[in-house]
Amino acid sequence: MWRYIFISSDPTVRAIVFEDSAALIGLFLAAGGLLLSKILGTNVPDSLASLLIGLLLAVTAFALARPLADFLVGRSLPASLLEELYAIVNEDPAIEQLLSLRATYSGPEEVIVVGKVRPSANLNIEQFTRAMDDLDRRIRFALPIVADVFIDVTANRAEDNSRELSGGDHD
C-alpha cells in the first residue's frame, strides 16, 4: 500500500493519507501540549506543541507538493514500464527503426506516448496504417494507463534531419 501511495500519479490518495495522518499527529501534539500545560501550570508546553504543529504542517505541504511537481513538468513513465513500451514498439515488424520514444503523464494514471519511427520499406500506406492501429492496441493492452499514442513517421534518420536543419555537412 505504501509503495502505491509514493509512486501513484493520483494526487487524491496521497493527499488524503498525508493530510489525515498530519491531522491525527497534530491532534495528539495539541492534546499533549494542553495536558502538560495544565499539569505544569505554564504555557510553555502548549507553545512548543503549537510550534511543532506548524512544522508538521510545513513538512506535510512539502511532502504533498514535491512529488506532484514532477507531474506539472511531465514526469516520465517508470523505467520498467518504459522498457516494456520500448520492447513492444521495437518488436513491431512494420517499424524499421525507432528513432525516439517518450511517455509522460498527462494526468492521474494517464500517459501519453509519443514516438518517431522509420517505417519498413516493404509496406504500402494501407498496410502501415493497419500496423500502426495494431501497435496502438497492443500498447494500450499491455499498459492500460496509456491514454493516447502518437507516432511520427519519417523516411529519414533523426541524425540526417538534424544535419539538414543546421545547414548540412561542412567538411
C-alpha positions as CSV (number, residue, x, y, z in Angstrom):
1,M,0.0,0.0,0.0
2,W,2.8,2.5,0.9
3,R,4.5,1.8,-2.4
4,Y,1.3,2.7,-4.3
5,I,1.0,5.9,-2.3
6,F,4.5,7.0,-3.1
7,I,4.6,6.1,-6.8
8,S,1.0,6.8,-7.8
9,S,0.3,9.7,-10.1
10,D,-3.1,10.2,-8.5
11,P,-2.8,13.1,-6.1
12,T,-6.1,12.4,-4.3
13,V,-4.9,9.2,-2.5
14,R,-1.6,10.8,-1.5
15,A,-3.3,14.0,-0.2
16,I,-5.9,12.0,1.9
17,V,-3.2,9.8,3.5
18,F,-0.8,12.7,4.3
19,E,-3.4,15.2,5.4
20,D,-5.3,12.8,7.6
21,S,-2.0,11.5,9.2
22,A,-0.9,15.0,9.8
23,A,-4.3,15.9,11.4
24,L,-4.1,12.9,13.8
25,I,-0.5,13.7,14.8
26,G,-1.4,17.4,15.2
27,L,-4.3,16.4,17.4
28,F,-2.1,14.3,19.7
29,L,0.5,17.2,19.8
30,A,-2.2,19.7,20.8
31,A,-3.7,17.4,23.4
32,G,-0.3,16.7,24.8
33,G,0.7,20.3,24.9
34,L,-2.6,21.3,26.7
35,L,-2.3,18.4,29.2
36,L,1.3,19.3,30.1
37,S,0.4,23.0,30.4
38,K,-2.3,22.1,32.8
39,I,-0.1,19.7,34.8
40,L,2.9,22.1,34.9
41,G,0.9,25.3,35.3
42,T,2.8,27.0,32.5
43,N,2.0,27.8,28.8
44,V,5.4,26.6,27.5
45,P,4.3,23.0,26.6
46,D,1.3,24.4,24.7
47,S,3.5,26.9,22.9
48,L,6.0,24.2,21.9
49,A,3.2,21.9,20.7
50,S,1.9,24.8,18.6
51,L,5.4,25.3,17.1
52,L,5.6,21.5,16.4
53,I,2.2,21.6,14.7
54,G,3.4,24.4,12.5
55,L,6.5,22.4,11.5
56,L,4.3,19.4,10.9
57,L,2.1,21.4,8.5
58,A,5.1,22.7,6.6
59,V,6.5,19.1,6.2
60,T,3.1,17.8,5.1
61,A,2.8,20.6,2.5
62,F,6.3,19.8,1.2
63,A,5.6,16.0,1.2
64,L,2.5,16.6,-0.9
65,A,3.8,19.3,-3.3
66,R,7.2,17.9,-4.2
67,P,6.3,14.6,-5.8
68,L,3.4,16.2,-7.6
69,A,5.5,19.0,-9.1
70,D,7.1,16.4,-11.4
71,F,3.8,15.8,-13.0
72,L,3.4,19.5,-13.8
73,V,6.6,19.4,-16.0
74,G,5.9,16.0,-17.5
75,R,7.0,13.1,-15.3
76,S,8.1,10.2,-17.4
77,L,6.8,6.6,-17.1
78,P,8.8,4.5,-14.6
79,A,11.8,2.8,-16.1
80,S,10.4,-0.8,-16.1
81,L,7.2,0.3,-17.9
82,L,9.3,2.4,-20.4
83,E,11.4,-0.7,-21.2
84,E,8.2,-2.7,-21.8
85,L,7.0,0.0,-24.1
86,Y,10.3,0.1,-26.0
87,A,10.1,-3.7,-26.4
88,I,6.6,-3.5,-27.8
89,V,7.5,-0.9,-30.4
90,N,10.9,-2.4,-31.3
91,E,9.3,-5.8,-31.9
92,D,6.8,-4.4,-34.5
93,P,7.8,-5.7,-38.0
94,A,6.2,-2.5,-39.6
95,I,8.9,-0.4,-37.9
96,E,12.4,-0.5,-39.4
97,Q,13.9,1.8,-36.7
98,L,12.7,3.5,-33.6
99,L,14.2,7.0,-33.6
100,S,12.7,8.3,-30.3
101,L,10.1,7.4,-27.8
102,R,8.7,9.3,-24.9
103,A,5.9,8.5,-22.4
104,T,4.8,11.2,-20.0
105,Y,2.0,11.5,-17.5
106,S,-0.8,13.9,-18.6
107,G,-3.0,13.3,-15.6
108,P,-3.7,10.9,-12.8
109,E,-2.9,7.4,-14.1
110,E,-2.9,8.7,-17.7
111,V,0.1,8.6,-20.0
112,I,0.7,10.0,-23.5
113,V,3.2,8.1,-25.7
114,V,5.0,10.0,-28.5
115,G,7.3,8.2,-30.9
116,K,9.3,8.9,-34.0
117,V,9.8,5.9,-36.3
118,R,11.1,5.0,-39.7
119,P,8.7,2.5,-41.3
120,S,9.6,-0.7,-43.0
121,A,10.1,-0.1,-46.7
122,N,8.2,-3.2,-47.9
123,L,4.8,-1.9,-46.7
124,N,2.3,0.3,-48.5
125,I,0.5,3.1,-46.7
126,E,-2.6,0.9,-46.1
127,Q,-0.6,-1.9,-44.6
128,F,1.4,0.5,-42.5
129,T,-1.8,2.3,-41.2
130,R,-3.2,-1.1,-40.1
131,A,0.1,-2.0,-38.5
132,M,0.1,1.3,-36.5
133,D,-3.5,0.7,-35.4
134,D,-2.5,-2.7,-34.2
135,L,0.6,-1.3,-32.4
136,D,-1.7,1.3,-30.7
137,R,-4.0,-1.6,-29.5
138,R,-1.0,-3.7,-28.2
139,I,0.4,-0.7,-26.3
140,R,-2.9,0.1,-24.7
141,F,-3.5,-3.6,-23.8
142,A,0.0,-4.0,-22.3
143,L,-0.1,-0.6,-20.5
144,P,-3.7,0.3,-19.6
145,I,-2.6,3.7,-18.3
146,V,-1.8,4.8,-21.8
147,A,-4.4,7.3,-22.9
148,D,-3.0,8.4,-26.3
149,V,-0.4,7.2,-28.7
150,F,1.1,9.5,-31.3
151,I,3.6,8.1,-33.9
152,D,5.5,10.5,-36.1
153,V,6.7,8.7,-39.3
154,T,9.8,9.8,-41.1
155,A,11.7,8.4,-44.1
156,N,15.0,9.9,-42.8
157,R,17.1,9.2,-39.9
158,A,17.0,11.7,-37.0
159,E,20.7,12.4,-37.4
160,D,20.1,13.3,-41.1
161,N,17.3,15.7,-40.2
162,S,19.4,17.5,-37.6
163,R,22.2,17.9,-40.1
164,E,19.8,19.4,-42.6
165,L,18.4,21.8,-40.1
166,S,21.9,23.0,-39.2
167,G,22.8,23.6,-42.9
168,G,24.2,20.3,-43.8
169,D,27.7,18.9,-43.6
170,H,30.5,21.5,-43.6
171,D,33.7,19.5,-44.5
